[in-house]
Amino acid sequence: MGIASGLAFQATLKESLKSWSANRTEKQATEIQNFNLLLPFLGICAGICIFLASGLNIFSIGLWFAYAFSILVTILIGGLIWSQLRTLLRQLQTGGSKAIDLDVFDI
């Protein structure tokens, strides 16, 4: 579930970035984070949550506790990743692709 949603997320993000870069003046880069991108992201989060809960359940941790813990961790990490994506899109909009170049280290 997580892998299939991840592939859909990748394709949707690439297509959204292509359409945004074609007409940058009409909309902001952060507008890419709409429902079309949120749905596959939620699928990734659901897959991760089920995976974590199943892993905890293997070690004789109760099912309710395993899912409660997994949901909490998934919501926290998913929220952090979603906000990081928003930050990266803002950097892309202001500085172009050179703003997020990870291979360059200016010391």
N, C-alpha and C positions, 0 to 999 in steps of 0.2 A: 504494500500500500504506500509506504513511504517513498520507495524508489519510483513507482509509477507517477506519484504526485510530484516528485522531484523533477522528473523529466518534463512533465507538463509545466511546472514552474519555470524551468529553464527556457523552454520554448516560448512561453508567454512573455517572460522578461526580455528575451532577445528581440521578439517582434515589437514589443512596446518601445524598447530603446531605439530600434530602427525607425519606427514611425515618429518618435519624438525628435531624433536627430535630423530627420528630413525637414521638419518645420518647427524649429526651436522657438520662434517668436510667438506662436499661438498658445502654447501651454507650458507650465512649469514641469520640471523633471520629477518633482514629488507627486505630480498628478498621475504618474504611472502606477502608483500604489493604489489601485482601485480594486473592485470586487473580482475582476478577471485574474488578478494576481493573488488576491487574498485567498480565494478558494483552493488553489493548489497548495498554497502555503499551509492552510489549515489541514489539508490532507497529509502533508509531511508531518505536521505536529501530531495528528491523530495516530499515524503509523509509529512515530517515536514513542508516544505515550503507551500504546499497546505493547511495543517491544520492551520498554522499561518495566511495565507491570508484569509481563510474563517472565522476565528475567528475575524479578524479585520474588515472584510466586514459586519459582523453581527451588528457591532456598527456604521453603516452608514459611514464608511470610504470608500472613492472611491476605486474601483477595481484596477485601475492602481497603486495608491499609496500603497494599501495593498500588492499587489504582488511585487512591487519594494522593499518595506521595508522587506518583508518576504524573498525575494531572497538575499538581502544584509545580513540579520541576519543569514540565513542558510549557506551562503558561509563562513562567518566569523567563526561561531561556528563549522561547518563541518571541516574547515581547522585546527582549534585548536584541535579538537578531532583526526583528522588523524595524526597530528604531535605528539600528546600525545601517540597514539598507536605506532608510530615509536620509541619514547623514551622508552616505556615499552618493546618493542621487543629487543632493545639494552640492556636494563638492564637484561632481561631474558637470553640473549646470554652471557653476561659477568659474571653474578653472579648466574645463575640458578634460580629456582623458589623461593629460599629464598630471592633473591634480591627484589622481588616484594611482599613479604609477608606483608599484610596490618594489620594483627592481632598482630604483634609484635611491641611494642613501647619501644625502647631503650632510656632511660632517663639518 
